[in-house]
């Protein structure tokens, strides 16, 4: 997850998405990973994928995701 954040900060959005996906595979309850992956997807124009990730983050208790 942290490597995904670092890649997002370096504007490597596709790499960030891959890292967040791996983090989610390891821990499917990692709400922040869904949210930050959603942000990366949104920045790349994948609004449907971003919406799905925001909904999952909200379902897992990441209430900030409902403000997107």
PDB file of N, CA, C, O and CB in Angstrom:
ATOM      1  N   UNK A   1       0.831  -1.189   0.000  1.00  0.00           N
ATOM      2  CA  UNK A   1       0.000   0.000   0.000  1.00  0.00           C
ATOM      3  C   UNK A   1       0.877   1.255   0.000  1.00  0.00           C
ATOM      4  O   UNK A   1       0.617   2.195  -0.751  1.00  0.00           O
ATOM      5  CB  UNK A   1      -0.946  -0.003   1.215  1.00  0.00           C
ATOM      6  N   UNK A   2       1.899   1.269   0.830  1.00  0.00           N
ATOM      7  CA  UNK A   2       2.771   2.447   0.886  1.00  0.00           C
ATOM      8  C   UNK A   2       3.498   2.680  -0.432  1.00  0.00           C
ATOM      9  O   UNK A   2       3.702   3.823  -0.841  1.00  0.00           O
ATOM     10  CB  UNK A   2       3.786   2.297   2.011  1.00  0.00           C
ATOM     11  N   UNK A   3       3.884   1.600  -1.091  1.00  0.00           N
ATOM     12  CA  UNK A   3       4.550   1.754  -2.384  1.00  0.00           C
ATOM     13  C   UNK A   3       3.573   2.336  -3.407  1.00  0.00           C
ATOM     14  O   UNK A   3       3.970   3.128  -4.262  1.00  0.00           O
ATOM     15  CB  UNK A   3       5.110   0.395  -2.878  1.00  0.00           C
ATOM     16  N   UNK A   4       2.309   1.951  -3.324  1.00  0.00           N
ATOM     17  CA  UNK A   4       1.289   2.532  -4.190  1.00  0.00           C
ATOM     18  C   UNK A   4       1.151   4.023  -3.966  1.00  0.00           C
ATOM     19  O   UNK A   4       1.024   4.789  -4.921  1.00  0.00           O
ATOM     20  CB  UNK A   4      -0.045   1.853  -3.964  1.00  0.00           C
ATOM     21  N   UNK A   5       1.175   4.440  -2.718  1.00  0.00           N
ATOM     22  CA  UNK A   5       1.110   5.871  -2.398  1.00  0.00           C
ATOM     23  C   UNK A   5       2.317   6.596  -2.978  1.00  0.00           C
ATOM     24  O   UNK A   5       2.187   7.680  -3.547  1.00  0.00           O
ATOM     25  CB  UNK A   5       1.039   6.088  -0.869  1.00  0.00           C
ATOM     26  N   UNK A   6       3.495   5.988  -2.829  1.00  0.00           N
ATOM     27  CA  UNK A   6       4.709   6.607  -3.373  1.00  0.00           C
ATOM     28  C   UNK A   6       4.621   6.738  -4.893  1.00  0.00           C
ATOM     29  O   UNK A   6       4.983   7.775  -5.449  1.00  0.00           O
ATOM     30  CB  UNK A   6       5.952   5.785  -2.984  1.00  0.00           C
ATOM     31  N   UNK A   7       4.147   5.701  -5.558  1.00  0.00           N
ATOM     32  CA  UNK A   7       4.024   5.764  -7.020  1.00  0.00           C
ATOM     33  C   UNK A   7       2.991   6.806  -7.438  1.00  0.00           C
ATOM     34  O   UNK A   7       3.179   7.509  -8.431  1.00  0.00           O
ATOM     35  CB  UNK A   7       3.640   4.388  -7.586  1.00  0.00           C
ATOM     36  N   UNK A   8       1.898   6.902  -6.677  1.00  0.00           N
ATOM     37  CA  UNK A   8       0.892   7.922  -6.983  1.00  0.00           C
ATOM     38  C   UNK A   8       1.510   9.311  -6.852  1.00  0.00           C
ATOM     39  O   UNK A   8       1.257  10.186  -7.680  1.00  0.00           O
ATOM     40  CB  UNK A   8      -0.339   7.784  -6.047  1.00  0.00           C
ATOM     41  N   UNK A   9       2.316   9.514  -5.818  1.00  0.00           N
ATOM     42  CA  UNK A   9       2.972  10.811  -5.627  1.00  0.00           C
ATOM     43  C   UNK A   9       3.971  11.123  -6.729  1.00  0.00           C
ATOM     44  O   UNK A   9       4.257  12.289  -7.001  1.00  0.00           O
ATOM     45  CB  UNK A   9       3.671  10.848  -4.288  1.00  0.00           C
ATOM     46  N   UNK A  10       4.503  10.086  -7.363  1.00  0.00           N
ATOM     47  CA  UNK A  10       5.421  10.259  -8.492  1.00  0.00           C
ATOM     48  C   UNK A  10       4.685  10.303  -9.829  1.00  0.00           C
ATOM     49  O   UNK A  10       5.303  10.348 -10.893  1.00  0.00           O
ATOM     50  CB  UNK A  10       6.446   9.134  -8.509  1.00  0.00           C
ATOM     51  N   UNK A  11       3.357  10.289  -9.756  1.00  0.00           N
ATOM     52  CA  UNK A  11       2.476  10.334 -10.934  1.00  0.00           C
ATOM     53  C   UNK A  11       2.568   9.064 -11.785  1.00  0.00           C
ATOM     54  O   UNK A  11       2.255   9.088 -12.976  1.00  0.00           O
ATOM     55  CB  UNK A  11       2.820  11.546 -11.793  1.00  0.00           C
ATOM     56  N   UNK A  12       2.992   7.969 -11.181  1.00  0.00           N
ATOM     57  CA  UNK A  12       2.966   6.660 -11.839  1.00  0.00           C
ATOM     58  C   UNK A  12       1.643   6.005 -11.454  1.00  0.00           C
ATOM     59  O   UNK A  12       1.607   5.098 -10.622  1.00  0.00           O
ATOM     60  CB  UNK A  12       4.211   5.758 -11.421  1.00  0.00           C
ATOM     61  N   UNK A  13       0.565   6.470 -12.063  1.00  0.00           N
ATOM     62  CA  UNK A  13      -0.764   6.052 -11.644  1.00  0.00           C
ATOM     63  C   UNK A  13      -1.041   4.589 -11.938  1.00  0.00           C
ATOM     64  O   UNK A  13      -1.657   3.906 -11.121  1.00  0.00           O
ATOM     65  CB  UNK A  13      -1.797   6.900 -12.313  1.00  0.00           C
ATOM     66  N   UNK A  14      -0.602   4.097 -13.079  1.00  0.00           N
ATOM     67  CA  UNK A  14      -0.826   2.687 -13.400  1.00  0.00           C
ATOM     68  C   UNK A  14      -0.064   1.791 -12.425  1.00  0.00           C
ATOM     69  O   UNK A  14      -0.589   0.777 -11.963  1.00  0.00           O
ATOM     70  CB  UNK A  14      -0.398   2.385 -14.853  1.00  0.00           C
ATOM     71  N   UNK A  15       1.165   2.167 -12.119  1.00  0.00           N
ATOM     72  CA  UNK A  15       1.941   1.411 -11.132  1.00  0.00           C
ATOM     73  C   UNK A  15       1.295   1.457  -9.764  1.00  0.00           C
ATOM     74  O   UNK A  15       1.303   0.464  -9.037  1.00  0.00           O
ATOM     75  CB  UNK A  15       3.361   1.947 -11.048  1.00  0.00           C
ATOM     76  N   UNK A  16       0.736   2.604  -9.407  1.00  0.00           N
ATOM     77  CA  UNK A  16       0.048   2.745  -8.124  1.00  0.00           C
ATOM     78  C   UNK A  16      -1.162   1.821  -8.067  1.00  0.00           C
ATOM     79  O   UNK A  16      -1.395   1.156  -7.058  1.00  0.00           O
ATOM     80  CB  UNK A  16      -0.384   4.206  -7.895  1.00  0.00           C
ATOM     81  N   UNK A  17      -1.925   1.783  -9.144  1.00  0.00           N
ATOM     82  CA  UNK A  17      -3.102   0.914  -9.190  1.00  0.00           C
ATOM     83  C   UNK A  17      -2.690  -0.544  -8.988  1.00  0.00           C
ATOM     84  O   UNK A  17      -3.349  -1.282  -8.255  1.00  0.00           O
ATOM     85  CB  UNK A  17      -3.851   1.080 -10.534  1.00  0.00           C
ATOM     86  N   UNK A  18      -1.616  -0.951  -9.628  1.00  0.00           N
ATOM     87  CA  UNK A  18      -1.135  -2.330  -9.483  1.00  0.00           C
ATOM     88  C   UNK A  18      -0.758  -2.621  -8.026  1.00  0.00           C
ATOM     89  O   UNK A  18      -1.078  -3.689  -7.502  1.00  0.00           O
ATOM     90  CB  UNK A  18       0.081  -2.580 -10.411  1.00  0.00           C
ATOM     91  N   UNK A  19      -0.083  -1.676  -7.376  1.00  0.00           N
ATOM     92  CA  UNK A  19       0.327  -1.885  -5.990  1.00  0.00           C
ATOM     93  C   UNK A  19      -0.869  -1.894  -5.038  1.00  0.00           C
ATOM     94  O   UNK A  19      -0.913  -2.699  -4.108  1.00  0.00           O
ATOM     95  CB  UNK A  19       1.315  -0.806  -5.570  1.00  0.00           C
ATOM     96  N   UNK A  20      -1.834  -1.006  -5.262  1.00  0.00           N
ATOM     97  CA  UNK A  20      -3.024  -1.004  -4.417  1.00  0.00           C
ATOM     98  C   UNK A  20      -3.816  -2.301  -4.603  1.00  0.00           C
ATOM     99  O   UNK A  20      -4.371  -2.841  -3.646  1.00  0.00           O
ATOM    100  CB  UNK A  20      -3.911   0.218  -4.739  1.00  0.00           C
ATOM    101  N   UNK A  21      -3.861  -2.791  -5.834  1.00  0.00           N
ATOM    102  CA  UNK A  21      -4.546  -4.054  -6.100  1.00  0.00           C
ATOM    103  C   UNK A  21      -3.874  -5.197  -5.347  1.00  0.00           C
ATOM    104  O   UNK A  21      -4.555  -6.051  -4.778  1.00  0.00           O
ATOM    105  CB  UNK A  21      -4.566  -4.350  -7.609  1.00  0.00           C
ATOM    106  N   UNK A  22      -2.563  -5.217  -5.340  1.00  0.00           N
ATOM    107  CA  UNK A  22      -1.826  -6.255  -4.601  1.00  0.00           C
ATOM    108  C   UNK A  22      -2.098  -6.132  -3.103  1.00  0.00           C
ATOM    109  O   UNK A  22      -2.298  -7.138  -2.423  1.00  0.00           O
ATOM    110  CB  UNK A  22      -0.302  -6.151  -4.880  1.00  0.00           C
ATOM    111  N   UNK A  23      -2.107  -4.901  -2.587  1.00  0.00           N
ATOM    112  CA  UNK A  23      -2.388  -4.686  -1.165  1.00  0.00           C
ATOM    113  C   UNK A  23      -3.785  -5.192  -0.817  1.00  0.00           C
ATOM    114  O   UNK A  23      -3.989  -5.772   0.249  1.00  0.00           O
ATOM    115  CB  UNK A  23      -2.254  -3.190  -0.802  1.00  0.00           C
ATOM    116  N   UNK A  24      -4.744  -4.973  -1.710  1.00  0.00           N
ATOM    117  CA  UNK A  24      -6.121  -5.425  -1.485  1.00  0.00           C
ATOM    118  C   UNK A  24      -6.192  -6.952  -1.532  1.00  0.00           C
ATOM    119  O   UNK A  24      -6.957  -7.557  -0.782  1.00  0.00           O
ATOM    120  CB  UNK A  24      -7.078  -4.809  -2.537  1.00  0.00           C
ATOM    121  N   UNK A  25      -5.404  -7.579  -2.405  1.00  0.00           N
ATOM    122  CA  UNK A  25      -5.367  -9.043  -2.449  1.00  0.00           C
ATOM    123  C   UNK A  25      -4.840  -9.609  -1.130  1.00  0.00           C
ATOM    124  O   UNK A  25      -5.314 -10.642  -0.656  1.00  0.00           O
ATOM    125  CB  UNK A  25      -4.490  -9.526  -3.624  1.00  0.00           C
ATOM    126  N   UNK A  26      -3.861  -8.926  -0.547  1.00  0.00           N
ATOM    127  CA  UNK A  26      -3.282  -9.377   0.718  1.00  0.00           C
ATOM    128  C   UNK A  26      -4.254  -9.123   1.873  1.00  0.00           C
ATOM    129  O   UNK A  26      -4.421  -9.971   2.750  1.00  0.00           O
ATOM    130  CB  UNK A  26      -1.937  -8.664   0.982  1.00  0.00           C
ATOM    131  N   UNK A  27      -4.888  -7.961   1.865  1.00  0.00           N
ATOM    132  CA  UNK A  27      -5.833  -7.598   2.925  1.00  0.00           C
ATOM    133  C   UNK A  27      -7.071  -6.963   2.306  1.00  0.00           C
ATOM    134  O   UNK A  27      -7.088  -5.751   2.088  1.00  0.00           O
ATOM    135  CB  UNK A  27      -5.176  -6.630   3.950  1.00  0.00           C
ATOM    136  N   UNK A  28      -8.103  -7.745   2.019  1.00  0.00           N
ATOM    137  CA  UNK A  28      -9.305  -7.227   1.359  1.00  0.00           C
ATOM    138  C   UNK A  28     -10.084  -6.203   2.184  1.00  0.00           C
ATOM    139  O   UNK A  28     -11.006  -5.576   1.663  1.00  0.00           O
ATOM    140  CB  UNK A  28     -10.209  -8.364   1.022  1.00  0.00           C
ATOM    141  N   UNK A  29      -9.736  -6.022   3.448  1.00  0.00           N
ATOM    142  CA  UNK A  29     -10.428  -5.056   4.299  1.00  0.00           C
ATOM    143  C   UNK A  29      -9.686  -3.730   4.411  1.00  0.00           C
ATOM    144  O   UNK A  29     -10.025  -2.910   5.264  1.00  0.00           O
ATOM    145  CB  UNK A  29     -10.628  -5.637   5.675  1.00  0.00           C
ATOM    146  N   UNK A  30      -8.691  -3.505   3.577  1.00  0.00           N
ATOM    147  CA  UNK A  30      -7.877  -2.289   3.626  1.00  0.00           C
ATOM    148  C   UNK A  30      -8.605  -1.160   2.882  1.00  0.00           C
ATOM    149  O   UNK A  30      -8.354  -0.908   1.703  1.00  0.00           O
ATOM    150  CB  UNK A  30      -6.461  -2.541   3.007  1.00  0.00           C
ATOM    151  N   UNK A  31      -9.495  -0.503   3.591  1.00  0.00           N
ATOM    152  CA  UNK A  31     -10.365   0.509   2.988  1.00  0.00           C
ATOM    153  C   UNK A  31      -9.585   1.620   2.301  1.00  0.00           C
ATOM    154  O   UNK A  31      -9.972   2.075   1.225  1.00  0.00           O
ATOM    155  CB  UNK A  31     -11.266   1.105   4.040  1.00  0.00           C
ATOM    156  N   UNK A  32      -8.498   2.059   2.909  1.00  0.00           N
ATOM    157  CA  UNK A  32      -7.708   3.140   2.323  1.00  0.00           C
ATOM    158  C   UNK A  32      -7.123   2.779   0.974  1.00  0.00           C
ATOM    159  O   UNK A  32      -6.964   3.647   0.115  1.00  0.00           O
ATOM    160  CB  UNK A  32      -6.603   3.529   3.254  1.00  0.00           C
ATOM    161  N   UNK A  33      -6.800   1.510   0.775  1.00  0.00           N
ATOM    162  CA  UNK A  33      -6.257   1.067  -0.512  1.00  0.00           C
ATOM    163  C   UNK A  33      -7.315   1.166  -1.603  1.00  0.00           C
ATOM    164  O   UNK A  33      -7.014   1.544  -2.736  1.00  0.00           O
ATOM    165  CB  UNK A  33      -5.733  -0.378  -0.412  1.00  0.00           C
ATOM    166  N   UNK A  34      -8.554   0.828  -1.260  1.00  0.00           N
ATOM    167  CA  UNK A  34      -9.634   0.985  -2.239  1.00  0.00           C
ATOM    168  C   UNK A  34      -9.802   2.464  -2.598  1.00  0.00           C
ATOM    169  O   UNK A  34      -9.953   2.819  -3.768  1.00  0.00           O
ATOM    170  CB  UNK A  34     -10.967   0.405  -1.686  1.00  0.00           C
ATOM    171  N   UNK A  35      -9.774   3.309  -1.582  1.00  0.00           N
ATOM    172  CA  UNK A  35      -9.964   4.742  -1.831  1.00  0.00           C
ATOM    173  C   UNK A  35      -8.857   5.314  -2.705  1.00  0.00           C
ATOM    174  O   UNK A  35      -9.132   6.002  -3.689  1.00  0.00           O
ATOM    175  CB  UNK A  35     -10.023   5.503  -0.512  1.00  0.00           C
ATOM    176  N   UNK A  36      -7.595   5.030  -2.346  1.00  0.00           N
ATOM    177  CA  UNK A  36      -6.495   5.607  -3.112  1.00  0.00           C
ATOM    178  C   UNK A  36      -6.395   4.987  -4.505  1.00  0.00           C
ATOM    179  O   UNK A  36      -6.001   5.664  -5.455  1.00  0.00           O
ATOM    180  CB  UNK A  36      -5.179   5.421  -2.364  1.00  0.00           C
ATOM    181  N   UNK A  37      -6.748   3.712  -4.634  1.00  0.00           N
ATOM    182  CA  UNK A  37      -6.805   3.117  -5.975  1.00  0.00           C
ATOM    183  C   UNK A  37      -7.898   3.799  -6.793  1.00  0.00           C
ATOM    184  O   UNK A  37      -7.720   4.062  -7.982  1.00  0.00           O
ATOM    185  CB  UNK A  37      -7.063   1.584  -5.893  1.00  0.00           C
ATOM    186  N   UNK A  38      -9.028   4.082  -6.151  1.00  0.00           N
ATOM    187  CA  UNK A  38     -10.102   4.807  -6.826  1.00  0.00           C
ATOM    188  C   UNK A  38      -9.655   6.182  -7.302  1.00  0.00           C
ATOM    189  O   UNK A  38     -10.015   6.614  -8.397  1.00  0.00           O
ATOM    190  CB  UNK A  38     -11.293   4.950  -5.902  1.00  0.00           C
ATOM    191  N   UNK A  39      -8.879   6.859  -6.484  1.00  0.00           N
ATOM    192  CA  UNK A  39      -8.380   8.184  -6.884  1.00  0.00           C
ATOM    193  C   UNK A  39      -7.471   8.068  -8.114  1.00  0.00           C
ATOM    194  O   UNK A  39      -7.547   8.893  -9.025  1.00  0.00           O
ATOM    195  CB  UNK A  39      -7.610   8.854  -5.709  1.00  0.00           C
ATOM    196  N   UNK A  40      -6.623   7.053  -8.137  1.00  0.00           N
ATOM    197  CA  UNK A  40      -5.736   6.852  -9.283  1.00  0.00           C
ATOM    198  C   UNK A  40      -6.549   6.502 -10.532  1.00  0.00           C
ATOM    199  O   UNK A  40      -6.263   7.000 -11.621  1.00  0.00           O
ATOM    200  CB  UNK A  40      -4.705   5.738  -8.983  1.00  0.00           C
ATOM    201  N   UNK A  41      -7.552   5.654 -10.376  1.00  0.00           N
ATOM    202  CA  UNK A  41      -8.405   5.293 -11.515  1.00  0.00           C
ATOM    203  C   UNK A  41      -9.139   6.525 -12.038  1.00  0.00           C
ATOM    204  O   UNK A  41      -9.248   6.725 -13.248  1.00  0.00           O
ATOM    205  CB  UNK A  41      -9.421   4.193 -11.111  1.00  0.00           C
ATOM    206  N   UNK A  42      -9.634   7.336 -11.131  1.00  0.00           N
ATOM    207  CA  UNK A  42     -10.349   8.556 -11.522  1.00  0.00           C
ATOM    208  C   UNK A  42      -9.432   9.485 -12.314  1.00  0.00           C
ATOM    209  O   UNK A  42      -9.836  10.054 -13.328  1.00  0.00           O
ATOM    210  CB  UNK A  42     -10.901   9.285 -10.277  1.00  0.00           C
ATOM    211  N   UNK A  43      -8.201   9.631 -11.844  1.00  0.00           N
ATOM    212  CA  UNK A  43      -7.237  10.498 -12.535  1.00  0.00           C
ATOM    213  C   UNK A  43      -6.925   9.992 -13.940  1.00  0.00           C
ATOM    214  O   UNK A  43      -6.581  10.777 -14.825  1.00  0.00           O
ATOM    215  CB  UNK A  43      -5.944  10.600 -11.726  1.00  0.00           C
ATOM    216  N   UNK A  44      -7.046   8.671 -14.146  1.00  0.00           N
ATOM    217  CA  UNK A  44      -6.802   8.088 -15.468  1.00  0.00           C
ATOM    218  C   UNK A  44      -8.066   8.033 -16.331  1.00  0.00           C
ATOM    219  O   UNK A  44      -8.033   7.556 -17.465  1.00  0.00           O
ATOM    220  CB  UNK A  44      -6.230   6.689 -15.315  1.00  0.00           C
ATOM    221  N   UNK A  45      -9.180   8.528 -15.780  1.00  0.00           N
ATOM    222  CA  UNK A  45     -10.417   8.577 -16.557  1.00  0.00           C
ATOM    223  C   UNK A  45     -11.315   7.369 -16.396  1.00  0.00           C
ATOM    224  O   UNK A  45     -12.329   7.262 -17.087  1.00  0.00           O
ATOM    225  CB  UNK A  45     -10.091   8.737 -17.982  1.00  0.00           C
ATOM    226  N   UNK A  46     -10.970   6.456 -15.504  1.00  0.00           N
ATOM    227  CA  UNK A  46     -11.791   5.269 -15.262  1.00  0.00           C
ATOM    228  C   UNK A  46     -12.799   5.592 -14.164  1.00  0.00           C
ATOM    229  O   UNK A  46     -12.630   5.176 -13.018  1.00  0.00           O
ATOM    230  CB  UNK A  46     -10.907   4.037 -14.865  1.00  0.00           C
ATOM    231  N   UNK A  47     -13.846   6.333 -14.516  1.00  0.00           N
ATOM    232  CA  UNK A  47     -14.801   6.779 -13.510  1.00  0.00           C
ATOM    233  C   UNK A  47     -15.620   5.620 -12.943  1.00  0.00           C
ATOM    234  O   UNK A  47     -15.958   5.628 -11.760  1.00  0.00           O
ATOM    235  CB  UNK A  47     -15.727   7.823 -14.102  1.00  0.00           C
ATOM    236  N   UNK A  48     -15.942   4.631 -13.767  1.00  0.00           N
ATOM    237  CA  UNK A  48     -16.690   3.469 -13.264  1.00  0.00           C
ATOM    238  C   UNK A  48     -15.864   2.676 -12.255  1.00  0.00           C
ATOM    239  O   UNK A  48     -16.363   2.299 -11.195  1.00  0.00           O
ATOM    240  CB  UNK A  48     -17.109   2.556 -14.429  1.00  0.00           C
ATOM    241  N   UNK A  49     -14.614   2.429 -12.585  1.00  0.00           N
ATOM    242  CA  UNK A  49     -13.734   1.709 -11.665  1.00  0.00           C
ATOM    243  C   UNK A  49     -13.515   2.490 -10.380  1.00  0.00           C
ATOM    244  O   UNK A  49     -13.479   1.918  -9.290  1.00  0.00           O
ATOM    245  CB  UNK A  49     -12.396   1.419 -12.329  1.00  0.00           C
ATOM    246  N   UNK A  50     -13.367   3.805 -10.519  1.00  0.00           N
ATOM    247  CA  UNK A  50     -13.182   4.649  -9.345  1.00  0.00           C
ATOM    248  C   UNK A  50     -14.409   4.604  -8.447  1.00  0.00           C
ATOM    249  O   UNK A  50     -14.289   4.507  -7.226  1.00  0.00           O
ATOM    250  CB  UNK A  50     -12.884   6.089  -9.761  1.00  0.00           C
ATOM    251  N   UNK A  51     -15.579   4.675  -9.049  1.00  0.00           N
ATOM    252  CA  UNK A  51     -16.827   4.649  -8.282  1.00  0.00           C
ATOM    253  C   UNK A  51     -16.958   3.338  -7.518  1.00  0.00           C
ATOM    254  O   UNK A  51     -17.376   3.338  -6.360  1.00  0.00           O
ATOM    255  CB  UNK A  51     -18.040   4.846  -9.212  1.00  0.00           C
ATOM    256  N   UNK A  52     -16.613   2.236  -8.140  1.00  0.00           N
ATOM    257  CA  UNK A  52     -16.680   0.933  -7.469  1.00  0.00           C
ATOM    258  C   UNK A  52     -15.729   0.893  -6.270  1.00  0.00           C
ATOM    259  O   UNK A  52     -16.079   0.380  -5.207  1.00  0.00           O
ATOM    260  CB  UNK A  52     -16.337  -0.203  -8.460  1.00  0.00           C
ATOM    261  N   UNK A  53     -14.522   1.441  -6.454  1.00  0.00           N
ATOM    262  CA  UNK A  53     -13.558   1.456  -5.351  1.00  0.00           C
ATOM    263  C   UNK A  53     -14.014   2.379  -4.228  1.00  0.00           C
ATOM    264  O   UNK A  53     -13.866   2.038  -3.054  1.00  0.00           O
ATOM    265  CB  UNK A  53     -12.181   1.890  -5.855  1.00  0.00           C
ATOM    266  N   UNK A  54     -14.567   3.545  -4.567  1.00  0.00           N
ATOM    267  CA  UNK A  54     -15.065   4.464  -3.536  1.00  0.00           C
ATOM    268  C   UNK A  54     -16.197   3.811  -2.744  1.00  0.00           C
ATOM    269  O   UNK A  54     -16.265   3.953  -1.523  1.00  0.00           O
ATOM    270  CB  UNK A  54     -15.551   5.788  -4.175  1.00  0.00           C
ATOM    271  N   UNK A  55     -17.083   3.098  -3.436  1.00  0.00           N
ATOM    272  CA  UNK A  55     -18.188   2.421  -2.749  1.00  0.00           C
ATOM    273  C   UNK A  55     -17.670   1.343  -1.801  1.00  0.00           C
ATOM    274  O   UNK A  55     -18.180   1.192  -0.690  1.00  0.00           O
ATOM    275  CB  UNK A  55     -19.152   1.802  -3.769  1.00  0.00           C
ATOM    276  N   UNK A  56     -16.666   0.601  -2.234  1.00  0.00           N
ATOM    277  CA  UNK A  56     -16.106  -0.439  -1.375  1.00  0.00           C
ATOM    278  C   UNK A  56     -15.392   0.188  -0.171  1.00  0.00           C
ATOM    279  O   UNK A  56     -15.501  -0.317   0.946  1.00  0.00           O
ATOM    280  CB  UNK A  56     -15.130  -1.334  -2.176  1.00  0.00           C
ATOM    281  N   UNK A  57     -14.672   1.273  -0.396  1.00  0.00           N
ATOM    282  CA  UNK A  57     -13.999   1.954   0.715  1.00  0.00           C
ATOM    283  C   UNK A  57     -15.028   2.435   1.735  1.00  0.00           C
ATOM    284  O   UNK A  57     -14.826   2.295   2.941  1.00  0.00           O
ATOM    285  CB  UNK A  57     -13.154   3.146   0.197  1.00  0.00           C
ATOM    286  N   UNK A  58     -16.131   3.002   1.245  1.00  0.00           N
ATOM    287  CA  UNK A  58     -17.190   3.467   2.144  1.00  0.00           C
ATOM    288  C   UNK A  58     -17.816   2.303   2.903  1.00  0.00           C
ATOM    289  O   UNK A  58     -18.088   2.410   4.099  1.00  0.00           O
ATOM    290  CB  UNK A  58     -18.269   4.219   1.358  1.00  0.00           C
ATOM    291  N   UNK A  59     -18.043   1.193   2.207  1.00  0.00           N
ATOM    292  CA  UNK A  59     -18.625   0.001   2.835  1.00  0.00           C
ATOM    293  C   UNK A  59     -17.736  -0.517   3.964  1.00  0.00           C
ATOM    294  O   UNK A  59     -18.222  -1.052   4.960  1.00  0.00           O
ATOM    295  CB  UNK A  59     -18.843  -1.103   1.788  1.00  0.00           C
ATOM    296  N   UNK A  60     -16.424  -0.347   3.789  1.00  0.00           N
ATOM    297  CA  UNK A  60     -15.472  -0.814   4.800  1.00  0.00           C
ATOM    298  C   UNK A  60     -15.226   0.227   5.897  1.00  0.00           C
ATOM    299  O   UNK A  60     -14.393   0.019   6.780  1.00  0.00           O
ATOM    300  CB  UNK A  60     -14.153  -1.180   4.138  1.00  0.00           C
ATOM    301  N   UNK A  61     -15.956   1.348   5.836  1.00  0.00           N
ATOM    302  CA  UNK A  61     -15.873   2.323   6.904  1.00  0.00           C
ATOM    303  C   UNK A  61     -15.061   3.563   6.618  1.00  0.00           C
ATOM    304  O   UNK A  61     -14.885   4.397   7.506  1.00  0.00           O
ATOM    305  CB  UNK A  61     -15.331   1.687   8.067  1.00  0.00           C
ATOM    306  N   UNK A  62     -14.561   3.709   5.404  1.00  0.00           N
ATOM    307  CA  UNK A  62     -13.790   4.896   5.031  1.00  0.00           C
ATOM    308  C   UNK A  62     -14.770   5.967   4.592  1.00  0.00           C
ATOM    309  O   UNK A  62     -15.010   6.140   3.397  1.00  0.00           O
ATOM    310  CB  UNK A  62     -12.751   4.580   3.897  1.00  0.00           C
ATOM    311  N   UNK A  63     -15.339   6.690   5.554  1.00  0.00           N
ATOM    312  CA  UNK A  63     -16.466   7.597   5.278  1.00  0.00           C
ATOM    313  C   UNK A  63     -16.102   8.743   4.337  1.00  0.00           C
ATOM    314  O   UNK A  63     -16.982   9.275   3.660  1.00  0.00           O
ATOM    315  CB  UNK A  63     -16.988   8.169   6.575  1.00  0.00           C
ATOM    316  N   UNK A  64     -14.832   9.136   4.276  1.00  0.00           N
ATOM    317  CA  UNK A  64     -14.421  10.217   3.374  1.00  0.00           C
ATOM    318  C   UNK A  64     -14.712   9.856   1.926  1.00  0.00           C
ATOM    319  O   UNK A  64     -14.892  10.745   1.094  1.00  0.00           O
ATOM    320  CB  UNK A  64     -12.928  10.525   3.548  1.00  0.00           C
ATOM    321  N   UNK A  65     -14.760   8.576   1.614  1.00  0.00           N
ATOM    322  CA  UNK A  65     -15.012   8.121   0.237  1.00  0.00           C
ATOM    323  C   UNK A  65     -16.402   8.522  -0.251  1.00  0.00           C
ATOM    324  O   UNK A  65     -16.619   8.623  -1.459  1.00  0.00           O
ATOM    325  CB  UNK A  65     -14.855   6.602   0.147  1.00  0.00           C
ATOM    326  N   UNK A  66     -17.326   8.747   0.642  1.00  0.00           N
ATOM    327  CA  UNK A  66     -18.680   9.130   0.240  1.00  0.00           C
ATOM    328  C   UNK A  66     -18.760  10.581  -0.208  1.00  0.00           C
ATOM    329  O   UNK A  66     -19.785  11.010  -0.737  1.00  0.00           O
ATOM    330  CB  UNK A  66     -19.646   8.898   1.379  1.00  0.00           C
ATOM    331  N   UNK A  67     -17.705  11.331  -0.004  1.00  0.00           N
ATOM    332  CA  UNK A  67     -17.682  12.745  -0.384  1.00  0.00           C
ATOM    333  C   UNK A  67     -17.171  12.962  -1.803  1.00  0.00           C
ATOM    334  O   UNK A  67     -17.095  14.102  -2.261  1.00  0.00           O
ATOM    335  CB  UNK A  67     -16.824  13.526   0.584  1.00  0.00           C
ATOM    336  N   UNK A  68     -16.822  11.894  -2.501  1.00  0.00           N
ATOM    337  CA  UNK A  68     -16.292  11.989  -3.870  1.00  0.00           C
ATOM    338  C   UNK A  68     -17.409  11.948  -4.863  1.00  0.00           C
ATOM    339  O   UNK A  68     -17.167  12.015  -6.068  1.00  0.00           O
ATOM    340  CB  UNK A  68     -15.299  10.868  -4.160  1.00  0.00           C
TER     341      UNK A  68
END
